[in-house]
Amino acid sequence: MDPISGDKQARFIKAYDELADAIFRHCYFRVYDRERARDLVQDCFTKTWDYLCRGGEIGNIKAFLYRTATNLAIDAGRRRQADSLESLLEQGFDPTGSSGSAERLAETSRVVAMIDRLKPAFRDVLRYRFLEGLGPQEIAGLTGVSENAVSVRINRAVAALKKEFTLGKTRYGRAAE
């Protein structure tokens, strides 16, 4: 491999510092296994570094890293059956990193289960938007669809979740909000 320029190296290091945690969360919510997610993050940054060392050019490093991580997670999912997030929540896992009330944990579990039941296109844009904090333009770059289509998917997915959540509250004897 050829030596990498100082500019590319600095850009890569900055991207690692700023995005490693977000890429980890992204991978974790795809494979539901902390160790596997850590491995995927390492593979993601290693592949990106190798690409840069081979002379590759990256216009948007954030989108490149997310796309690489997504592809690695998809490959991992094909090789292994991932645990469901619901079973992890039952074991006490808190995706927010802070402990909360049992009621809040139950609500979080319900919402995550509802998200998992959505179509993959809806599920993915919700994760990118609300877990990763990406904007529609960045999501469009990751998914290969237009920014408008991303916005429509986000709105439709949120509406579907609201409807299901309200129906669920009514079904369980609580008043709809």
N, C-alpha and C positions, 0 to 999 in steps of 0.2 A: 504494500500500500504506500502511496505517496504521502509525504508529510502534508498536513493540513495547514492552511494559512492562519495567521494569528487572528484575523477578523472572523473567520468561520469558527475557530476554536473558542473565541470569546463569546460569540453568538450561541454556540452550543452550550457552553457552561452557564450562561445566563438563562437559557431555556430550561436547562436542568434545574437550576435553583428555583425558578419561578413555577415550573410546571410538574415537577416530580410528584408532589402530593396529589395534585389534581389527576394526573395520569394514573396514580395508584387507585384513587377512588373510582375512576372510570373503569379500570380493570377489575377491581373488586366487585363492583355491582354487575359485572358480566359473568364472573366465575364463582363468586361467593366463597372464596377461599383465600385467606390472607397470604399464606405462603406462595400460592400459585400466582396471586396478583403481584406480589413482590418480584417473582421470577419474570412475569410478563413485563413489568416496568423495566427491569434490568435488560431484558431482551429488546425492548422497544428502543431504549437509548443506545444500546450496543449496535443494533441494526442501523440506526440513524447515524451514529458515528462512522460506521463502516461505509455507509453510503457517501458521507461527506469526504472520507479519506480516498474513496475511489473517484473523486472529482465531481460528484453529484451536486447539483444546485437545488436549494430549497427556497422557494419564494416565501411561503408562510410556514414557519417551523412549528407553530402551534397546531395547525391543521394537519401537517405531516405527521407529527407525533401522535395525535389522536387517531388518525387513519391507521398508522402502524400498530398502535395498541389495539384498536378494534379488530384488525385483521388477525393479530396474534391471539386475541381472546376468542375469536370465532374458531380458529384452528384448535385452540385448547378445548373449546366446547365440543368439537367434533371427536376429540380423543377421549374426553372424560365426561361423565355425567355430573353436572354441577348440583350442589346442594341447593335446596330452595331457601330463599331468604326468610320465609316464614318459619322454617324449622330452626334457623339460627336465632331468630327473635325469641322463639320459645325457650331456647337455651340461655337467654339473657343478653344476647348481642344488642347493642344500641348503636345504630348507624350514625347518630349525631355525635357520638363520643362523650355524651354526658348522660348521667342517670336521671330518669324522670319518674313520674308517678306510674303506677301500674296501668291506670286508665290511659295515659298518654302513650305508653308502650303498646297497649292494645289498639289504640287508634292508628298509630304508626304502622303496626302490623297489618291492619285492614287496608290502609292506603297502599302500602307496598304490594300486598296481594292483589289489589285492584289494578295497579300499574302492571304487574306481571301478567294479568289476563288481557291487557290491551293488545291490539295488533302490533307487531314489531316496529312498524314505522312510527306509530304513536308513542310506544314505550321508549324508543330510542331518542326521539326529540325531547320528551319530557326529562329524561335523564341528562341529556346534554344541557338543556335549558336550566333546570332547577337544581340538579346535583352538581353539575360542573360550572354553572353560571355563564355558559356561552350564549352569545347573541345569535339571532337568526342568520346573520351573514356568515358567521363562523360555522354554524351548524350546516348551512347550505354547502360550504366548502368541504365539510366532512362527509356529507351524505350524497353529494352529487345531484341534488335537486335545487330548484330555484329558491331564493330567499322567501318569495311569496308563498310557495308551497310549504316551506318550513313553518311560516307563521300560521297558515291555515291548519296544518297538522297540530301545532301546539294548541291553538284555540279549540279545535275539535276534541283533542285528547282531554283538555281541562274540562270542557263541557261534559264529556262522557264520565269523567271521574266525579264531578259534582253531582250529576244525576244519580250515579250508582251510590255515592256516599249518602245522599239524601234518602234514597230508597232504602238503603241499609239501616239508617237511623229509624225510619218509620217502621220497618219490618221488626226491629228489635224492641218496639214499644216506647221509643223515645220520640219526642216531637221533632219534626224536620226543622232545620234552621233556615 
